[in-house]
Amino acid sequence: MKKLLIATTALVATAGMASADITIGGHAAAGIYSGLDDKKPTAAVVAASATSSKDLTVITAAGALKHYDDASGVQLLAGETIVAGTDGTAAVSAAAASRNYSGDGIYSNAGVDFTMSGATDNGITFSASVNIDAGMEVDTGDFELDGKDGGTAGLGSVSMSGAFGTLTFDDGGIENLYSDSLTNADVSYSTTVGAVSLTIAHDTAAAGDSANSVSAGYSASGMDFTLTASEAKAGTSTKLAVAYALNDTISLSGKTDQAAGAESVQTIGAKTTLNGVSVSVESANNSTWDVDLGYTAGGFALTYGTDETSVWAATATAALGGGATFAAGINQEDSMYAGVSFAF
């Protein structure tokens, strides 16, 4: 769940460093929910066949592949399906964890976030973050019930930046650069080579399966080009995207996506914004499309999106002042939430 960090306290020290800062921020939220996707594990599911009990592939609700070296006693999360033994055997089982939905309830949570940054005498900057969260949390972006957070401290990324670029460490916390549905990475390196921005991410535990991903970007004459790629068991997945600002109100986009082992998909899109009203459309050669509508005025915003499967979601947000924001949403599954979040 995304969290907004607002600086409230700064402590400054100089002990063998050019400078060091510790920023403390806080956040809280409370509201009601109904029928959200429940992310907690389902009851027992996996009793893999003898031929594949040591090597199992599962597809998640988001469509990503997840691998188990030892399937003994594994429990699937809601929406996950057994696909096959990764040793090349046929499908292990037709069983799938049914999608769970929550009942009606309330959520309330609070947290404290610590962001630490500094610089060495030779100009290398570094930063790290730690957060402590407690209470019942919902993911408003995905209409999901995240469940209770135990109030334990969590470590965010640790990064170092200088003339060499930026090196970031975050065990399992760096999204795959080609697709966030693939395995997260542990370390990434970003730099600029001439007019090209370059980022490389590596997952130390992937053992060759989506272990490495890369992203390169280039801008010229109002056009932005982005190339991303990732390793996969079936080969290399690549995506090339281009965006062009036609004028101040209209922008065009196009991309070609070649996932490993799948047919290439080409997508074109357009977006226009005028007097607070925005319209965004995308259509692909695999008969998929998306339409998103939005309206903003002052601190108030409405959004609505739908696609070719009649999946839709509508949200409303309003800035209440003083770091408080009201948000509500509903989708085609009658999942809904409404509440207020605070930033301190």
Secondary structure, 3 states (H helix, E strand, C coil): CCCCCCCCEEEEECCCCCEEEEEEEEEEEEEEEECCEECCCCCCCCCCCCCCCCCEEEECCCCCEEEECCCCCCCCCCCCEEEECCCCCCCCCCCECCCCECCEEEEEEEEEEEEEEEECCCCCEEEEEEEEEEEEEEECCCCEEEEEEEEEEEEEEEEEEECCEEEEEEEEEECCCCCCCCCCEEEEEEEEECCEEEEEEECCCCCCCCCEEEEEEEEECCEEEEEEEEEECCEEEEEEEEEEECCCCEEEEEEEEECCCCCCEEEEEEEEEECCEEEEEEEECCCCEEEEEEEEECCEEEEEEEECCCCEEEEEEEEEECCEEEEEEEECCCCEEEEEEEEC
